[in-house]
Amino acid sequence: MAMGKLEERTRAFWTNRWLVFVGAMWMQSMAGTTYIFGAISPVVKARLGYDQPQVAALGVAKNVGGCLGLLAGALSATWPPWALLAIGAAQNFLGYGWLWLVVSGNAPALPLWLMCVVIFIGTNGQTYFITASLVTSIQNFPKSRGPTVGILKGFMGLTSAILTQVYTVMHTPDHAALIFMVAVGPSLVAIGLMFVIRPVGGHRQIRPSDKNSFMFIYTVCLLLASYLVGAMLVQDFLQPSYDVVVFLTVILFVLLISPIAIPVIVSFMPEKAQHLMEDALLSEPLTGEASSSRQKEDQPEVILSEVEEEKSKETDSLPPSERRKRIAELQAKLVEAAARGGVRIKRRPHRGDNFTLMQALVKADFWLIWLSLLLGSGSGLTVIDNLGQMSQAIGYKNAHIFVSLVSIWNFLGRVGGGYFSEIIVRERTYPRHIALAVAQIVMAAGHFLFAMAWPGTMYIASLLVGLGYGAHWAIVPAAVSELFGVKHFGAMYNFLILANPAGSLIFSELIVSNLYEHEAEKQASQHQMSALLSPRLLRDTGFLADDALKCEGPACFFFSSLIMSVFCAVAAGLSLLVVQRTRQVYPRLYSSVRT
């Protein structure tokens, strides 16, 4: 009897949707390989003798690989999640493994364009990790998409901090070992979770216990972020012994594993009576839900914009309850008229309706959002990619600390951006982009501090830029799904994320790298032994380290950081313009939520 009960609960644990969600969190914590480039780029630059434009070209190829997920999205509709994870693991291991072989000297150096292909293949593996995790979690939690996506996207931002912490435990002077970890770590995790991350059957509606479960995970998120910050600062300033570093790493993994307590408690200590009661309470609404959805399919679609055009101007000045009543009456009349053929419903959607990608591309709001994302996230990603050179230029020996800190702030920005923007739209019925404008102003301040390079400001600047950058990826996808619908959201999201490599190309390749090289040549000329010596001769005679121009001092990134600060302010202005243009839409979308 007891054995049969144990088998039943073990089976319930294996098929529990919270187990899948926790597995997806672990996968996401290894999927953000894009953000560790700032830690590995200095060793790539030194070992291969690249200049800053060449490193920037690698960064752009990496960003394109991490954002070009159209194939992964298409395959997710027909292929099982384990197949996506297997493809991602193979690509990650092949790309970063070959990069490690080249950097460590175990394989011959390749031309720059082939190195760009190698890093593109490696980073493109993360699109399969992300797609498998998000698709299965949304399928298992269809009524809790907001917290589900926010938490998963947040854990993706922790990859750099986790891998650099493990690299510290390895206690090796070979900096190329970090690249080896990037090649092996995510691939092994993906293989280990191949048959855990999957859609599961059973109850998928909201349970009363879900709120406490999500709050527990939010608490773990805050503890993880706080602990990682403390651990990184302790290791940077106090330089503890190796045993202390190992102890700190063990605690990190305990925190990462702790969410497994949710499916264990739900499966092995179930309250069957409570679950039966929940099922009984939810079964009737679900039946009604299904029947009402079938009725909607049989009725002509009434687009919300038709109601907006037919209602009188006095309707907006009525109290909320009366306004909702008038709009409901008008919508009912439109449905009846459409059924009789008296009204022809327009095919062209308006804000709040379901758009196709091609329909969205002709809308000014969509391009304002895209340009704001390009300027904001593009400048943030440029900082993440160049943190190694930025910290070395100012005089910091350990660039990994700033890469890890930005990873943590990126994590908190994603979780916090989704949380606070949700309060804005649901409690205030105000456009979500007001939160993005605030985040972009914060980023502008961070870029300004990077330019000034005052003592200690590197830590504050990384905090501001990391928080602002992370907020983009929690706010923008949600806002686009609200304004342009969820029916074709996958296509629109894949187009939106192309703003990341496009922004990186503009800021990193065209601005930052060229200004860096200009300043490096200027400094080299100041060290000439005579007026006839050139930077090329200095390199030949050994005056320049690592066979590449090297820039030192705050001037290396002064003008480029100021430029990015200005463009972040422009991005905030574009976000405010979106707020102005869409502020009449949100009361219609969320007025029923307020009491």
Secondary structure, 3 states (H helix, E strand, C coil): CHHHHHHHHHHHHHCCHHHHHHHHHHHHHHHCHHHHHHHHHHHHHHHHCCCHHHHHHHHHHHHHHHHCCHHHHHHCCCCCHHHHHHHHHHHHHHHHHHHHHHHCCCCCCCCHHHHHHHHHHHHHHHHHHHHHHHHHHHHHCCCCHHHHHHHHHHHHCCHHHHHHHHHHHHCCCCCCHHHHHHHHHHHHHHHHCCCCCCCCCCCCCCCHHHHHHHHHHHHHHHHHHHHHHHHHHHHHHCCCCHHHHHHHHHHHHHHHHHHHHHHHHHHHCCCHHHHHHHHHHHHHHHHHHHHHHHHHHHCCCCCHHHHHHHCCHHHHHCCHHHHHHHHHHHHHHHHHHHHHCCCCCCCCCCCCCCCCHHHHCCCHHHHHHHHHHHHHHHHHHHHHHHHHHHHHHHCCCCCHHHHHHHHHHHHHHHHHHHHHHHHHHHHCCCCCHHHHHHHHHHHHHHHHHHHHCCCCHHHHHHHHHHHHHHHHHHHHHHHHHHHHCCCCHHHHHHHHCCHHHHHHHHHHHHHHHHHHHHHHHHHHHHCCCCCCCCHHHHHHCCCCHHHCCCCCCHHHHHHHHHHHHHHHHHHHHHHHHHHHHHCCHHHHHHCCCCC
